[in-house]
Amino acid sequence: MLSRLARLSRPKALAVAAVPLVGLLAVVALAPLPFAVAQPGGTADVLGEYKGKPVLKISGAPQRETEGELRMTTIVATGPQMDVRLGDVIDGWFRTDRAVMPKDSVYPDGDNVEEVEKHNLGDMRESQDDATKAALGYLRANGVDGTDKVDVQVDLGKIGGPSAGLFLALGIIDKLDGDGSGGDLTGGRSIAGTGTISPGGKIGPVGGVALKTQAAARDGATVFLVPKAECSDAEAEKPKGLSLVPVTTLASTVDALRALEKGEKVPSC
């Protein structure tokens, strides 16, 4: 093969040598790649309804009428069994409303759709339990009586994963105690954000925050609560007019919202 190429003119030799390369590129372009492509998903106001049903159903204690919104945010990604090809990856890299991520970081439990959905809904149920414990623990620690018999039910349909934890906890606090002084925890604003939560009230990172800020701004939020460790990611594609407030614990988040309501200075990314 090399001797035959040596006898060809340079243009012909290059043309012959390019044939395998073109074939290789064609194979790469058509071959499925181990990535998922994500984009901004929906948001849900935990103080209101989702798909016609109240997100939070609280019994065992009097509830407040609330104003404003506490919007948990989501991303949507190509399914675990959907093929992502080179063109999809290149398109995702050059668009601010797309993110290319390793598939195993989005679907760590494999490609079985039913198993992935079961795992994500399990994470959501655990998150709901942790959010309830964190919220009621916070209220008791701050002298709010009558929480011993409180029962909380959460309905977010088939939304899965643990990232709604912080906002479920804030929703419970707002419905039971507001800002602690008779006002709303939101100050009447539309506040969005994300974050896992532990039963003790510690807030953890979730991923996909750059896309979630876009979902928040699209749905009318003006403030976005972001786990402090993900501030730089949230700033990367921050929509105009959206304020980023870094948070680390449930208690400090409530303090920040109270300060925001009063027009006081709050932490920012």
C-alpha positions in Angstrom: 0.0 0.0 0.0 2.8 2.4 0.9 4.7 1.7 -2.3 1.6 2.3 -4.4 0.9 5.6 -2.6 4.6 6.6 -3.2 4.0 6.4 -7.0 0.9 8.7 -6.9 1.0 12.4 -7.2 0.6 14.3 -4.0 -3.1 15.3 -4.6 -4.0 11.8 -5.5 -2.1 10.3 -2.5 -3.8 12.7 -0.1 -7.2 11.8 -1.6 -6.5 8.0 -1.3 -5.2 8.5 2.3 -8.3 10.5 3.2 -10.7 7.8 2.4 -10.1 5.7 5.6 -10.2 9.0 7.6 -13.6 10.0 6.1 -14.9 6.5 6.8 -13.7 6.7 10.5 -15.3 10.2 10.9 -18.6 8.9 9.5 -18.5 5.9 11.9 -17.8 8.3 14.9 -20.6 10.7 13.8 -23.1 7.9 13.6 -22.0 5.9 16.7 -23.9 6.4 20.0 -21.7 8.1 22.6 -21.8 7.7 26.4 -23.3 11.1 27.1 -26.6 12.6 28.0 -27.8 16.0 26.9 -29.7 18.1 29.4 -31.8 21.2 29.2 -33.9 23.4 31.6 -36.9 21.5 32.9 -40.1 22.6 34.6 -40.5 24.3 37.9 -43.1 23.7 40.6 -44.3 26.1 43.3 -44.3 24.0 46.5 -46.7 26.5 48.1 -49.2 25.9 45.4 -50.4 23.0 43.1 -48.6 20.8 40.6 -50.8 19.3 37.9 -53.9 20.3 39.7 -53.0 18.9 43.1 -51.5 20.6 46.2 -47.8 19.9 46.5 -47.8 20.0 50.3 -50.7 18.6 52.3 -50.1 19.4 56.0 -52.3 18.1 58.8 -52.0 18.3 62.6 -51.4 22.0 62.9 -53.0 25.3 61.7 -51.7 26.6 58.3 -51.2 30.0 57.0 -52.4 31.5 53.8 -49.2 32.3 51.8 -48.3 34.7 49.1 -45.4 34.5 46.7 -43.8 31.4 45.3 -41.2 28.9 46.3 -40.2 27.2 43.0 -38.2 24.0 43.0 -36.4 23.6 39.7 -35.6 20.6 37.4 -33.6 19.7 34.4 -34.6 17.2 31.7 -32.1 14.9 30.0 -32.1 12.5 27.1 -33.3 9.1 28.3 -31.0 6.4 29.5 -31.8 4.3 26.4 -31.7 7.2 23.9 -28.6 7.4 21.6 -26.6 10.6 21.7 -24.4 11.1 18.7 -21.5 13.4 17.9 -23.8 16.1 16.3 -25.8 16.2 19.5 -22.7 16.6 21.6 -21.3 19.4 19.5 -24.6 21.2 19.4 -24.8 20.9 23.2 -21.3 22.3 23.7 -22.2 25.5 21.8 -25.6 26.2 23.3 -26.1 27.9 26.6 -29.4 26.1 27.2 -27.9 22.7 26.8 -25.4 20.7 28.8 -23.5 17.6 27.8 -22.8 15.2 30.7 -21.5 11.7 31.1 -24.5 9.3 31.0 -23.4 7.5 34.1 -23.5 10.8 36.1 -27.1 11.3 35.1 -28.2 7.6 35.2 -25.8 5.8 37.6 -28.1 2.8 37.8 -27.8 1.8 34.2 -30.1 2.0 31.1 -33.2 0.3 32.4 -35.9 3.0 32.3 -38.1 1.5 34.9 -35.2 0.9 37.3 -34.0 4.5 36.8 -37.5 5.9 37.5 -37.9 3.7 40.6 -34.5 4.9 41.9 -35.3 8.6 41.3 -38.7 8.3 43.0 -37.1 6.6 45.9 -34.7 9.5 46.2 -37.6 11.9 46.1 -39.4 10.0 48.9 -36.3 10.0 51.1 -35.9 13.7 50.3 -39.5 14.4 51.4 -38.9 12.6 54.7 -35.6 14.5 55.3 -37.2 17.9 54.4 -40.1 17.2 56.9 -37.6 16.3 59.7 -35.5 19.4 58.9 -38.4 21.8 58.8 -40.1 20.5 62.0 -36.7 20.4 63.7 -36.1 24.0 62.8 -39.5 25.1 64.0 -39.1 23.4 67.3 -35.7 24.8 67.8 -37.1 28.3 67.3 -39.9 27.9 69.8 -42.8 27.1 67.5 -45.3 24.9 69.4 -47.8 22.4 68.1 -45.5 20.5 65.6 -45.5 17.2 67.4 -48.5 15.8 65.6 -47.8 17.4 62.2 -48.0 15.1 59.2 -46.8 16.1 55.7 -47.7 14.6 52.4 -45.9 15.6 49.2 -47.3 15.2 45.7 -44.9 16.1 42.8 -46.2 13.5 40.4 -43.3 11.6 38.8 -40.6 14.2 39.5 -37.7 12.3 41.0 -34.4 12.9 42.7 -33.4 14.6 45.9 -32.9 18.1 44.7 -36.3 19.5 45.9 -35.4 18.9 49.6 -34.5 22.5 50.5 -37.7 23.9 48.9 -40.0 21.4 50.5 -38.5 22.3 53.9 -39.0 26.0 53.2 -42.6 25.4 52.1 -43.4 23.6 55.3 -41.9 26.4 57.3 -43.8 29.1 55.4 -47.1 27.3 55.7 -46.7 26.7 59.4 -44.9 29.8 60.6 -44.0 32.2 57.7 -41.2 34.5 58.6 -41.9 34.1 62.3 -43.4 37.6 62.6 -46.7 37.2 60.7 -45.3 37.7 57.2 -44.5 35.4 54.3 -41.1 33.8 54.1 -41.0 34.8 50.4 -41.8 38.4 51.1 -44.4 38.0 48.2 -41.6 37.3 45.7 -41.1 34.4 43.3 -38.1 32.6 44.7 -36.6 29.6 43.0 -33.6 27.3 43.7 -32.4 23.9 44.4 -30.5 21.8 46.9 -30.6 18.6 48.8 -31.3 18.7 52.6 -30.3 16.4 55.5 -32.6 15.8 58.5 -30.4 18.2 60.4 -30.9 21.0 57.9 -27.6 20.8 56.0 -27.9 21.8 52.3 -26.0 19.8 49.6 -25.1 20.3 45.9 -27.2 18.8 43.2 -25.7 19.5 39.7 -27.3 21.2 36.7 -27.6 24.5 38.4 -26.7 26.6 35.3 -29.7 25.1 33.5 -31.9 25.5 36.6 -31.2 29.2 36.8 -32.6 29.5 33.2 -35.7 27.5 34.2 -36.2 29.8 37.2 -35.9 33.1 35.2 -38.2 31.7 32.4 -40.9 31.0 35.0 -40.7 34.5 36.7 -38.3 34.0 39.6 -36.1 37.0 40.6 -34.1 35.2 43.4 -32.3 31.9 43.1 -31.1 29.9 46.2 -28.1 27.9 45.2 -25.9 25.5 47.3 -22.8 27.6 48.1 -20.5 25.0 46.5 -22.2 25.5 43.2 -22.0 29.3 43.0 -19.5 29.4 40.1 -21.7 26.9 38.1 -24.8 29.0 38.7 -23.0 32.2 37.6 -21.8 30.6 34.4 -25.1 31.2 32.5 -27.0 33.4 35.0 -29.9 35.1 33.3 -30.2 38.9 33.6 -32.2 40.1 36.5 -31.8 36.9 38.6 -30.1 37.3 42.0 -28.1 34.3 43.3 -28.1 33.7 47.0 -25.7 31.0 48.3 -27.0 28.8 51.1 -25.5 26.1 53.3 -28.1 25.3 56.0 -31.8 25.6 56.4 -31.5 28.1 59.3 -29.2 30.4 57.3 -31.5 30.2 54.3 -34.4 31.4 56.4 -32.3 34.2 57.8 -31.4 35.2 54.3 -35.0 35.3 53.2 -36.0 37.3 56.2 -33.2 39.8 55.4 -34.3 40.0 51.8 -37.9 40.7 52.9 -36.7 43.6 55.0 -34.5 45.0 52.2 -31.3 44.2 54.1 -28.1 42.9 52.5 -27.9 39.2 51.8 -25.0 37.0 50.7 -24.4 36.7 47.0 -22.4 34.5 44.7 
